């Protein structure tokens, strides 16, 4: 199990810029795995994540009991690489309702619920706006609706603020099997949080 491996390397948590070694001899190709402190992530790591997103790579990080594999929603090729993974349905992670309104047609009723229940673990199923980025509408997503979460995770909120954009993601159970080349070959950076910050998503359809 990866977390057993991580526990054995607990001393590395004091220096989040030291990448964790591949476990069980797995070849990780170009992926770099970093341990972060969820409540106080290193700015250098957030900058690395932003650079990876802006270069149209994928990143992965723990989010409320799952791992989110995320990409820029503004780049069609990055979105299609994300969609090629056989994972759960796509979700937009947005820092605020205002930001989400650039992607969705939010009704008054939906706005009221979002305002009173977010940020939180809830996931909302909303209709995409005609003004949503062409990169989403022209990708392999091929849907007129998308899941939305405005996360309560402090790390995720800091990451979104640093990237200055929402992220489109797919979720996979923890721990990620880093030996699956088909899964990790698109991922540039993986973050492992040193403790479980939150529980599973509460899904709202």
C-alpha positions in Angstrom: 0.0 0.0 0.0 1.3 3.4 -0.9 0.3 5.0 2.4 2.4 2.4 4.3 5.3 3.5 2.1 4.5 7.1 2.8 4.4 6.5 6.6 7.8 4.9 6.5 9.1 8.1 4.8 7.4 10.4 7.3 10.6 12.3 7.9 10.4 13.7 4.3 7.3 15.6 5.3 9.5 18.2 6.8 10.9 19.1 3.4 8.1 19.0 0.9 10.4 19.7 -2.0 12.0 16.2 -1.7 10.1 13.9 -4.1 9.0 10.6 -2.6 10.7 7.6 -4.0 8.8 5.2 -6.3 7.2 2.4 -4.2 7.7 -1.3 -4.8 10.1 -0.6 -7.6 7.4 1.0 -9.8 8.7 3.0 -12.7 7.0 6.4 -12.5 8.3 7.8 -15.8 8.3 11.6 -15.5 5.8 11.9 -12.7 7.1 13.7 -9.5 5.4 12.9 -6.2 5.5 15.5 -3.4 4.2 15.5 0.1 2.4 18.6 1.3 1.0 20.0 4.5 -2.6 20.6 3.7 -3.1 23.6 5.9 0.1 25.3 4.9 1.2 24.2 1.4 4.5 25.5 0.2 4.2 28.3 -2.3 6.9 26.8 -4.5 4.8 23.6 -4.9 1.7 25.6 -5.7 3.8 27.5 -8.3 5.0 24.2 -9.8 1.3 23.0 -10.0 0.3 26.2 -11.7 3.2 25.8 -14.2 2.1 22.3 -15.0 -1.5 23.3 -15.5 -0.5 26.2 -17.8 1.7 23.8 -19.8 -1.4 21.7 -20.3 -0.2 18.8 -18.2 -2.4 17.0 -15.6 -1.8 17.1 -11.8 -3.3 15.0 -9.0 -4.0 15.7 -5.4 -6.2 14.3 -2.5 -9.6 15.9 -2.3 -12.2 14.9 0.4 -11.6 11.2 0.5 -10.6 10.8 -3.2 -7.8 11.8 -5.6 -8.6 14.5 -8.1 -6.8 14.3 -11.4 -7.1 17.8 -12.8 -6.4 19.9 -15.9 -7.0 23.3 -17.3 -10.6 23.8 -18.5 -9.2 26.3 -21.1 -7.2 23.8 -23.1 -8.9 21.2 -25.4 -6.0 18.8 -25.6 -5.5 18.7 -21.8 -9.3 18.1 -21.3 -9.2 15.3 -23.8 -6.3 13.7 -22.1 -8.2 13.8 -18.8 -11.3 12.4 -20.5 -9.3 9.5 -21.9 -8.9 8.2 -18.4 -11.4 5.6 -17.4 -12.5 7.3 -14.2 -15.6 8.8 -12.6 -17.6 11.6 -14.3 -15.9 15.0 -14.9 -16.3 17.8 -12.3 -15.4 21.5 -12.4 -13.7 22.6 -9.2 -14.3 26.3 -8.8 -13.2 28.7 -6.1 -16.5 30.7 -5.9 -20.0 31.0 -7.3 -18.9 34.1 -9.3 -16.2 32.0 -11.0 -18.6 29.1 -11.6 -21.1 31.5 -13.3 -18.7 31.8 -16.2 -19.3 28.2 -17.0 -22.9 27.5 -16.0 -26.4 28.9 -16.4 -27.2 29.2 -12.7 -30.9 29.6 -11.9 -32.1 31.7 -9.0 -33.0 28.6 -7.0 -29.6 27.0 -7.7 -27.8 30.3 -6.8 -29.6 30.4 -3.4 -28.6 26.8 -2.6 -25.0 27.4 -3.7 -24.8 30.5 -1.6 -26.1 28.8 1.5 -24.2 25.5 1.2 -20.8 26.4 -0.3 -17.9 26.0 0.0 -18.7 22.5 1.0 -18.4 18.8 -0.1 -21.6 19.0 -2.1 -21.6 18.3 -5.9 -24.1 20.0 -8.1 -25.2 19.0 -11.5 -25.7 22.1 -13.6 -26.3 23.1 -17.2 -23.3 24.6 -19.0 -23.6 28.2 -20.2 -23.4 29.1 -23.9 -20.6 31.4 -22.8 -18.5 28.5 -21.4 -15.1 28.2 -22.9 -14.9 26.7 -26.4 -12.2 24.3 -25.2 -14.9 22.6 -23.1 -17.7 22.7 -25.7 -15.4 21.4 -28.4 -13.7 18.7 -26.4 -14.7 15.0 -26.1 -16.9 15.9 -23.2 -19.9 16.2 -25.5 -22.4 17.1 -22.8 -24.4 20.2 -22.1 -24.1 19.8 -18.3 -21.3 19.3 -15.9 -20.8 18.6 -12.2 -19.7 21.5 -10.0 -18.0 21.6 -6.6 -16.9 24.7 -4.7 -14.5 22.8 -2.4 -14.1 23.4 1.3 -10.6 21.9 1.2 -8.2 24.7 2.2 -5.4 23.2 0.0 -7.7 23.0 -3.0 -8.9 26.6 -2.5 -5.3 27.8 -2.3 -4.4 25.8 -5.4 -7.3 27.3 -7.4 -6.4 30.8 -6.2 -2.8 30.2 -7.3 -3.8 28.9 -10.7 -6.3 31.8 -11.1 -8.8 29.5 -12.8 -11.1 26.6 -12.0 -9.9 23.1 -12.8 -11.7 20.3 -14.5 -11.1 17.0 -12.8 -12.0 13.4 -12.5 -11.9 11.5 -9.3 -10.3 8.2 -8.4 -10.1 6.3 -5.1 -7.2 6.7 -2.7 -4.5 5.4 -3.0 -3.6 5.9 -6.7 -1.8 2.9 -8.2 1.2 4.7 -9.6 2.3 1.5 -11.3 -0.6 1.9 -13.8 1.3 3.5 -16.7 -2.0 4.2 -18.6 -3.1 6.3 -15.7 0.0 8.2 -14.8 1.7 8.8 -18.1 -0.2 12.1 -18.5 0.4 13.3 -15.0 3.3 15.7 -14.4 3.0 16.2 -10.6 1.2 14.3 -7.8 0.6 15.6 -4.3 0.1 13.5 -1.3 -1.3 15.2 1.8 0.2 14.2 5.1 -3.1 13.6 6.8 -6.8 13.1 5.9 -8.3 16.6 5.9 -11.9 15.7 5.1 -14.4 13.0 4.5 -15.9 11.8 1.3 -18.0 14.0 -1.0 -21.6 14.4 -0.3 -23.1 14.0 -3.7 -26.1 16.2 -4.8 -27.7 15.3 -8.1 
